[in-house]
């Protein structure tokens, strides 16, 4: 019995470092999935360089290239940087994908987020065990949420967004679509 335990321990000692090394190497080639989620949730526009030429893509198309599960995943792109405008997207290395929020869309999303946060909280006896009162301060943000928060404080904005109910997120997205549709 002791020989079996020693044998399995030796196998683990040999395989564990190899497994960790492979995961570290793979991680080096992947863009932060949290950062990608932020850009996808808020419909950022993406700029890629392909064969020396800039390409502009919407979120859903970019996802297929940047997400490891995407059908066109390309590990060449190793960084995702947020900027404020298309003009700021110039001058990055070819392996860096640059993304920015669109003004009208983000303003509509900001308005919707303010609406959700400003709602009167339900009485304590009506809160379910899964609900909590949402305040900007709980997420390191202050009123009003700004366009710049989506770049400079993107993690806080994403965490706030994910704290909303799925119904609220759908409603806010619908408001953004309505605002962008003539």
C-alpha atoms as a printed R data frame, in Angstrom:
    type eleno elety resid chain resno       x      y       z
1   ATOM     1    CA   UNK     A     1   0.000  0.000   0.000
2   ATOM     2    CA   UNK     A     2   2.810  2.418   0.890
3   ATOM     3    CA   UNK     A     3   4.492  1.694  -2.437
4   ATOM     4    CA   UNK     A     4   1.300  2.660  -4.287
5   ATOM     5    CA   UNK     A     5   1.039  5.926  -2.355
6   ATOM     6    CA   UNK     A     6   4.698  6.761  -3.015
7   ATOM     7    CA   UNK     A     7   4.249  5.846  -6.683
8   ATOM     8    CA   UNK     A     8   1.203  8.139  -7.069
9   ATOM     9    CA   UNK     A     9   2.976 10.919  -5.171
10  ATOM    10    CA   UNK     A    10   5.920 10.698  -7.579
11  ATOM    11    CA   UNK     A    11   3.588 10.807 -10.566
12  ATOM    12    CA   UNK     A    12   1.900 13.907  -9.159
13  ATOM    13    CA   UNK     A    13   5.270 15.553  -8.526
14  ATOM    14    CA   UNK     A    14   6.235 14.984 -12.148
15  ATOM    15    CA   UNK     A    15   2.909 15.871 -13.782
16  ATOM    16    CA   UNK     A    16   1.835 18.839 -11.640
17  ATOM    17    CA   UNK     A    17   4.679 21.210 -12.620
18  ATOM    18    CA   UNK     A    18   4.253 20.255 -16.275
19  ATOM    19    CA   UNK     A    19   0.523 20.997 -16.118
20  ATOM    20    CA   UNK     A    20   1.158 24.352 -14.442
21  ATOM    21    CA   UNK     A    21   3.780 25.282 -17.011
22  ATOM    22    CA   UNK     A    22   1.376 24.566 -19.896
23  ATOM    23    CA   UNK     A    23  -1.391 26.645 -18.304
24  ATOM    24    CA   UNK     A    24   1.007 29.549 -17.774
25  ATOM    25    CA   UNK     A    25   2.134 29.408 -21.394
26  ATOM    26    CA   UNK     A    26  -1.470 29.319 -22.625
27  ATOM    27    CA   UNK     A    27  -2.474 32.195 -20.347
28  ATOM    28    CA   UNK     A    28   0.309 34.341 -21.769
29  ATOM    29    CA   UNK     A    29  -1.387 34.199 -25.176
30  ATOM    30    CA   UNK     A    30  -4.865 35.051 -24.006
31  ATOM    31    CA   UNK     A    31  -6.474 38.440 -23.637
32  ATOM    32    CA   UNK     A    32  -8.091 39.077 -20.258
33  ATOM    33    CA   UNK     A    33 -11.504 37.474 -20.517
34  ATOM    34    CA   UNK     A    34 -12.890 39.921 -17.941
35  ATOM    35    CA   UNK     A    35 -11.722 42.859 -20.053
36  ATOM    36    CA   UNK     A    36 -13.182 41.239 -23.157
37  ATOM    37    CA   UNK     A    37 -16.483 40.705 -21.319
38  ATOM    38    CA   UNK     A    38 -16.569 44.409 -20.440
39  ATOM    39    CA   UNK     A    39 -16.058 45.439 -24.056
40  ATOM    40    CA   UNK     A    40 -18.662 42.934 -25.230
41  ATOM    41    CA   UNK     A    41 -21.302 43.928 -22.661
42  ATOM    42    CA   UNK     A    42 -21.041 47.581 -23.633
43  ATOM    43    CA   UNK     A    43 -20.737 47.052 -27.392
44  ATOM    44    CA   UNK     A    44 -17.325 48.610 -27.877
45  ATOM    45    CA   UNK     A    45 -15.902 48.996 -31.358
46  ATOM    46    CA   UNK     A    46 -12.636 47.100 -31.971
47  ATOM    47    CA   UNK     A    47  -9.588 47.897 -34.088
48  ATOM    48    CA   UNK     A    48  -7.340 45.048 -35.217
49  ATOM    49    CA   UNK     A    49  -4.307 45.033 -37.442
50  ATOM    50    CA   UNK     A    50  -4.360 42.206 -39.955
51  ATOM    51    CA   UNK     A    51  -1.623 41.880 -42.579
52  ATOM    52    CA   UNK     A    52  -0.535 45.420 -41.757
53  ATOM    53    CA   UNK     A    53  -3.979 46.870 -42.429
54  ATOM    54    CA   UNK     A    54  -6.365 48.204 -39.779
55  ATOM    55    CA   UNK     A    55  -9.737 46.479 -39.468
56  ATOM    56    CA   UNK     A    56 -12.698 47.850 -37.524
57  ATOM    57    CA   UNK     A    57 -15.137 45.337 -36.020
58  ATOM    58    CA   UNK     A    58 -18.209 45.301 -33.859
59  ATOM    59    CA   UNK     A    59 -18.233 43.330 -30.612
60  ATOM    60    CA   UNK     A    60 -19.816 40.126 -31.879
61  ATOM    61    CA   UNK     A    61 -17.309 39.782 -34.727
62  ATOM    62    CA   UNK     A    62 -14.367 40.587 -32.457
63  ATOM    63    CA   UNK     A    63 -15.488 37.938 -29.975
64  ATOM    64    CA   UNK     A    64 -14.970 35.156 -32.524
65  ATOM    65    CA   UNK     A    65 -11.312 36.180 -32.846
66  ATOM    66    CA   UNK     A    66 -10.453 37.076 -29.233
67  ATOM    67    CA   UNK     A    67 -12.277 34.441 -27.185
68  ATOM    68    CA   UNK     A    68 -10.465 31.098 -26.945
69  ATOM    69    CA   UNK     A    69 -13.798 29.416 -27.706
70  ATOM    70    CA   UNK     A    70 -14.445 31.652 -30.730
71  ATOM    71    CA   UNK     A    71 -14.652 29.932 -34.096
72  ATOM    72    CA   UNK     A    72 -11.890 32.165 -35.535
73  ATOM    73    CA   UNK     A    73  -9.759 32.443 -32.377
74  ATOM    74    CA   UNK     A    74  -6.369 33.977 -33.156
75  ATOM    75    CA   UNK     A    75  -3.727 33.746 -30.384
76  ATOM    76    CA   UNK     A    76  -1.631 36.391 -32.171
77  ATOM    77    CA   UNK     A    77  -3.638 39.075 -30.381
78  ATOM    78    CA   UNK     A    78  -2.336 39.169 -26.818
79  ATOM    79    CA   UNK     A    79  -3.528 42.495 -25.412
80  ATOM    80    CA   UNK     A    80  -6.723 44.482 -25.309
81  ATOM    81    CA   UNK     A    81  -6.438 48.213 -24.616
82  ATOM    82    CA   UNK     A    82  -9.285 50.630 -24.069
83  ATOM    83    CA   UNK     A    83  -9.178 54.134 -25.538
84  ATOM    84    CA   UNK     A    84 -11.758 56.899 -25.782
85  ATOM    85    CA   UNK     A    85 -11.913 57.440 -29.543
86  ATOM    86    CA   UNK     A    86 -11.032 55.934 -32.884
87  ATOM    87    CA   UNK     A    87  -8.242 58.502 -33.232
88  ATOM    88    CA   UNK     A    88  -6.589 57.283 -30.017
89  ATOM    89    CA   UNK     A    89  -6.505 53.734 -31.436
90  ATOM    90    CA   UNK     A    90  -3.548 54.547 -33.706
91  ATOM    91    CA   UNK     A    91   0.040 53.631 -32.913
92  ATOM    92    CA   UNK     A    92  -0.368 50.368 -30.988
93  ATOM    93    CA   UNK     A    93   1.605 47.226 -31.801
94  ATOM    94    CA   UNK     A    94  -0.016 44.827 -34.272
95  ATOM    95    CA   UNK     A    95  -0.765 42.228 -31.579
96  ATOM    96    CA   UNK     A    96  -2.722 44.774 -29.509
97  ATOM    97    CA   UNK     A    97  -6.448 45.048 -30.103
98  ATOM    98    CA   UNK     A    98  -7.823 48.480 -29.261
99  ATOM    99    CA   UNK     A    99 -11.454 49.078 -28.310
100 ATOM   100    CA   UNK     A   100 -13.559 52.105 -27.467
101 ATOM   101    CA   UNK     A   101 -17.153 52.786 -26.496
102 ATOM   102    CA   UNK     A   102 -19.463 54.587 -28.882
103 ATOM   103    CA   UNK     A   103 -20.789 57.838 -27.415
104 ATOM   104    CA   UNK     A   104 -24.549 57.596 -28.091
105 ATOM   105    CA   UNK     A   105 -24.687 53.936 -27.090
106 ATOM   106    CA   UNK     A   106 -22.711 54.446 -23.874
107 ATOM   107    CA   UNK     A   107 -24.721 57.508 -22.891
108 ATOM   108    CA   UNK     A   108 -27.923 55.496 -23.213
109 ATOM   109    CA   UNK     A   109 -26.383 52.690 -21.124
110 ATOM   110    CA   UNK     A   110 -25.225 55.215 -18.503
111 ATOM   111    CA   UNK     A   111 -28.748 56.643 -18.318
112 ATOM   112    CA   UNK     A   112 -30.165 53.155 -17.833
113 ATOM   113    CA   UNK     A   113 -27.599 52.313 -15.151
114 ATOM   114    CA   UNK     A   114 -28.470 55.520 -13.297
115 ATOM   115    CA   UNK     A   115 -32.135 54.559 -13.492
116 ATOM   116    CA   UNK     A   116 -31.484 51.143 -11.925
117 ATOM   117    CA   UNK     A   117 -29.260 52.527  -9.172
118 ATOM   118    CA   UNK     A   118 -31.621 55.395  -8.320
119 ATOM   119    CA   UNK     A   119 -34.673 53.186  -7.783
120 ATOM   120    CA   UNK     A   120 -36.060 53.260  -4.307
121 ATOM   121    CA   UNK     A   121 -34.951 50.063  -2.615
122 ATOM   122    CA   UNK     A   122 -37.719 47.682  -1.583
123 ATOM   123    CA   UNK     A   123 -38.543 47.521   2.116
124 ATOM   124    CA   UNK     A   124 -36.184 45.204   3.984
125 ATOM   125    CA   UNK     A   125 -38.939 42.669   4.590
126 ATOM   126    CA   UNK     A   126 -39.445 42.389   0.798
127 ATOM   127    CA   UNK     A   127 -35.789 41.807  -0.085
128 ATOM   128    CA   UNK     A   128 -35.139 38.218  -1.048
129 ATOM   129    CA   UNK     A   129 -32.014 36.512   0.217
130 ATOM   130    CA   UNK     A   130 -30.461 37.065  -3.218
131 ATOM   131    CA   UNK     A   131 -31.224 40.770  -3.548
132 ATOM   132    CA   UNK     A   132 -29.246 43.618  -2.157
133 ATOM   133    CA   UNK     A   133 -29.507 47.360  -2.438
134 ATOM   134    CA   UNK     A   134 -27.200 48.565  -5.204
135 ATOM   135    CA   UNK     A   135 -25.199 51.740  -4.626
136 ATOM   136    CA   UNK     A   136 -22.439 53.178  -6.754
137 ATOM   137    CA   UNK     A   137 -20.224 53.530  -3.697
138 ATOM   138    CA   UNK     A   138 -20.292 49.746  -3.192
139 ATOM   139    CA   UNK     A   139 -18.444 49.512  -6.495
140 ATOM   140    CA   UNK     A   140 -15.975 52.354  -6.001
141 ATOM   141    CA   UNK     A   141 -17.949 54.656  -8.298
142 ATOM   142    CA   UNK     A   142 -19.663 57.974  -7.703
143 ATOM   143    CA   UNK     A   143 -22.610 59.727  -9.303
144 ATOM   144    CA   UNK     A   144 -22.744 60.358 -12.140
145 ATOM   145    CA   UNK     A   145 -21.177 57.425 -13.963
146 ATOM   146    CA   UNK     A   146 -19.224 58.934 -16.848
147 ATOM   147    CA   UNK     A   147 -17.961 57.915 -20.250
148 ATOM   148    CA   UNK     A   148 -14.437 57.931 -18.765
149 ATOM   149    CA   UNK     A   149 -15.483 55.403 -16.103
150 ATOM   150    CA   UNK     A   150 -15.961 52.856 -18.885
151 ATOM   151    CA   UNK     A   151 -12.238 53.243 -19.704
152 ATOM   152    CA   UNK     A   152 -10.524 54.195 -16.445
153 ATOM   153    CA   UNK     A   153 -12.726 52.267 -13.997
154 ATOM   154    CA   UNK     A   154 -13.896 49.519 -16.306
155 ATOM   155    CA   UNK     A   155 -13.646 46.773 -13.662
156 ATOM   156    CA   UNK     A   156 -15.915 48.702 -11.290
157 ATOM   157    CA   UNK     A   157 -18.403 49.464 -14.060
158 ATOM   158    CA   UNK     A   158 -18.448 45.803 -15.125
159 ATOM   159    CA   UNK     A   159 -18.976 44.600 -11.552
160 ATOM   160    CA   UNK     A   160 -21.829 47.089 -11.123
161 ATOM   161    CA   UNK     A   161 -23.353 45.918 -14.400
162 ATOM   162    CA   UNK     A   162 -23.127 42.265 -13.408
163 ATOM   163    CA   UNK     A   163 -24.887 43.050 -10.117
164 ATOM   164    CA   UNK     A   164 -27.994 44.124 -12.050
165 ATOM   165    CA   UNK     A   165 -30.702 41.596 -12.778
166 ATOM   166    CA   UNK     A   166 -30.634 40.089 -16.244
167 ATOM   167    CA   UNK     A   167 -33.993 41.809 -16.875
168 ATOM   168    CA   UNK     A   168 -32.439 45.214 -16.093
169 ATOM   169    CA   UNK     A   169 -29.469 44.511 -18.384
170 ATOM   170    CA   UNK     A   170 -31.776 43.500 -21.231
171 ATOM   171    CA   UNK     A   171 -33.902 46.618 -20.723
172 ATOM   172    CA   UNK     A   172 -30.823 48.866 -20.739
173 ATOM   173    CA   UNK     A   173 -29.508 47.221 -23.898
174 ATOM   174    CA   UNK     A   174 -32.911 47.708 -25.531
175 ATOM   175    CA   UNK     A   175 -32.854 51.390 -24.590
176 ATOM   176    CA   UNK     A   176 -29.401 51.677 -26.197
177 ATOM   177    CA   UNK     A   177 -30.668 50.026 -29.384
178 ATOM   178    CA   UNK     A   178 -33.661 52.362 -29.447
179 ATOM   179    CA   UNK     A   179 -31.381 55.386 -28.953
180 ATOM   180    CA   UNK     A   180 -29.155 54.368 -31.869
181 ATOM   181    CA   UNK     A   181 -32.047 53.567 -34.224
182 ATOM   182    CA   UNK     A   182 -33.370 56.562 -36.157
